[in-house]
């Protein structure tokens, strides 16, 4: 069965007129809207956000719907810290590490 030029044009037109979602990012996200749009199919309609990497190799990551609603992977925190050496760590683990560093700084300054 062949499709008529009219039905082919209708398919093209409906593909072009499909609504393009507005992407809502956290303030810290460095991913461009164009990058998010290109990745929507790969992420099943979700947006993967990331921040700049710190000097220590840490950055913030999260996954949301295109309108900014948090949508974590099953069993994961909604917002996480990515550490180059340890992969992904929870916010609680990152906070515990930061507290240890602060204690070490305090002790070093008291010496």
C-alpha positions, 0 to 999 in steps of 0.5 A: 500500500502506498501513501498519498502525498497528502498523508505524507505531508500530514505526517511531516506537518504533525511531526513539525507541529509536535510541542517542544517542551520548555526545559527548566533547569536548576540554577547550577546546571551548565547543560544548554537547552539544546543539549537537553533537547537532544538528550530527551529521547536517550533519557526517556523524556527526562533531563540530566543536569550537571554543574561545573566541576570543582577543583576537587573533581566534584559536581552536582547532578540530578535528573528531572522531567523537562518541567523541572520536577525531580525524577531520580533513578530508583534507589538513588537520591534526587540530587547527588554529588558526582566525584571523579574518583568515587563516581556518585555519592549521596548528599549525606556522604558529601556532607560527612566528607566536608565535615571531616575536612572542616575538622581537620582545618580547625585542628590544623589552625589550632596547632 
